[in-house]
Amino acid sequence: MQPTSPVPAGDVDRALDLRRHLRAAADPRAITDDAVRIYCAALGKQDHRMEAAILRQAPTVIDVDALVDGLIAGTFDGPPRTGLDHLLPNRRWARIRRLYWARLREYLAWRAR
């Protein structure tokens, strides 16, 4: 069995910088009206006020660290399951979390460009 080569230091540094950048961009205080307005115009979304409200609320509903880690790893899975998924009827909580997850993931992917 051959030993694997370590990841080049530059790649690790870039990944850590990207993680810090995305984590900071997900902070509700960093989601400004101007940034959301530009984001909505770039993607053809109509209501920037509604989008800003969703983006600012998302960190209270989902695990932002898991989302950022998934973006860096290149996986686009949904949010991890929680105990609340089993408590609410019709899986409403899971659908709500998927909505916030998808919206914030799209915004952070746009910010990472």
HUKA-V462398 format. One record per residue. RES is the residue in one letter. SS is DSSP state (@ for helix, = for strand, . for the rest). PHI is phi in whole degrees, -180 to 180 (none if undefined). PSI is psi as a letter, one per 20 degrees, with the letter a starting at -180 (NA if undefined). Layout:
res->RES ss->SS phi->PHI psi->PSI
res->RES ss->SS phi->PHI psi->PSI
//
This chain:
res->M ss->. phi->none psi->p
res->Q ss->. phi->-89 psi->q
res->P ss->. phi->-69 psi->q
res->T ss->. phi->-84 psi->q
res->S ss->. phi->-79 psi->q
res->P ss->. phi->-69 psi->q
res->V ss->. phi->-67 psi->p
res->P ss->. phi->-57 psi->q
res->A ss->@ phi->-58 psi->h
res->G ss->@ phi->-62 psi->h
res->D ss->@ phi->-66 psi->g
res->V ss->@ phi->-65 psi->g
res->D ss->@ phi->-63 psi->g
res->R ss->@ phi->-64 psi->g
res->A ss->@ phi->-65 psi->g
res->L ss->@ phi->-67 psi->g
res->D ss->@ phi->-64 psi->g
res->L ss->@ phi->-64 psi->g
res->R ss->@ phi->-62 psi->g
res->R ss->@ phi->-61 psi->g
res->H ss->@ phi->-63 psi->g
res->L ss->@ phi->-69 psi->h
res->R ss->@ phi->-64 psi->g
res->A ss->@ phi->-67 psi->h
res->A ss->@ phi->-68 psi->h
res->A ss->. phi->-83 psi->i
res->D ss->. phi->-66 psi->p
res->P ss->@ phi->-55 psi->h
res->R ss->@ phi->-71 psi->h
res->A ss->@ phi->-86 psi->i
res->I ss->. phi->-88 psi->n
res->T ss->. phi->-87 psi->r
res->D ss->@ phi->-61 psi->g
res->D ss->@ phi->-64 psi->g
res->A ss->@ phi->-64 psi->g
res->V ss->@ phi->-70 psi->h
res->R ss->@ phi->-62 psi->g
res->I ss->@ phi->-65 psi->g
res->Y ss->@ phi->-60 psi->g
res->C ss->@ phi->-65 psi->h
res->A ss->@ phi->-65 psi->h
res->A ss->@ phi->-68 psi->h
res->L ss->@ phi->-103 psi->j
res->G ss->. phi->76 psi->k
res->K ss->. phi->-84 psi->q
res->Q ss->. phi->-88 psi->g
res->D ss->. phi->-107 psi->n
res->H ss->@ phi->-70 psi->h
res->R ss->@ phi->-68 psi->g
res->M ss->@ phi->-66 psi->g
res->E ss->@ phi->-64 psi->g
res->A ss->@ phi->-63 psi->g
res->A ss->@ phi->-63 psi->g
res->I ss->@ phi->-64 psi->g
res->L ss->@ phi->-65 psi->h
res->R ss->@ phi->-73 psi->h
res->Q ss->@ phi->-82 psi->h
res->A ss->@ phi->-54 psi->g
res->P ss->@ phi->-62 psi->i
res->T ss->@ phi->-84 psi->i
res->V ss->@ phi->-105 psi->h
res->I ss->. phi->-119 psi->r
res->D ss->. phi->-89 psi->o
res->V ss->@ phi->-65 psi->h
res->D ss->@ phi->-62 psi->g
res->A ss->@ phi->-65 psi->h
res->L ss->@ phi->-64 psi->g
res->V ss->@ phi->-64 psi->g
res->D ss->@ phi->-61 psi->h
res->G ss->@ phi->-65 psi->h
res->L ss->@ phi->-64 psi->g
res->I ss->@ phi->-67 psi->h
res->A ss->@ phi->-76 psi->i
res->G ss->. phi->85 psi->j
res->T ss->. phi->-99 psi->q
res->F ss->. phi->-121 psi->l
res->D ss->. phi->-72 psi->r
res->G ss->. phi->-81 psi->a
res->P ss->. phi->-67 psi->q
res->P ss->. phi->-66 psi->q
res->R ss->. phi->-71 psi->q
res->T ss->. phi->-126 psi->r
res->G ss->@ phi->-65 psi->h
res->L ss->@ phi->-68 psi->h
res->D ss->@ phi->-59 psi->h
res->H ss->@ phi->-90 psi->i
res->L ss->. phi->-88 psi->h
res->L ss->. phi->-89 psi->p
res->P ss->@ phi->-67 psi->q
res->N ss->@ phi->59 psi->k
res->R ss->@ phi->55 psi->k
res->R ss->@ phi->-61 psi->g
res->W ss->@ phi->-62 psi->g
res->A ss->@ phi->-64 psi->h
res->R ss->@ phi->-66 psi->h
res->I ss->@ phi->-64 psi->g
res->R ss->@ phi->-64 psi->h
res->R ss->@ phi->-64 psi->h
res->L ss->@ phi->-62 psi->g
res->Y ss->@ phi->-63 psi->h
res->W ss->@ phi->-60 psi->g
res->A ss->@ phi->-65 psi->g
res->R ss->@ phi->-65 psi->g
res->L ss->@ phi->-70 psi->h
res->R ss->@ phi->-62 psi->g
res->E ss->@ phi->-64 psi->g
res->Y ss->@ phi->-64 psi->g
res->L ss->@ phi->-68 psi->h
res->A ss->@ phi->-64 psi->h
res->W ss->@ phi->-66 psi->g
res->R ss->@ phi->-66 psi->h
res->A ss->@ phi->-76 psi->i
res->R ss->. phi->-63 psi->NA
//
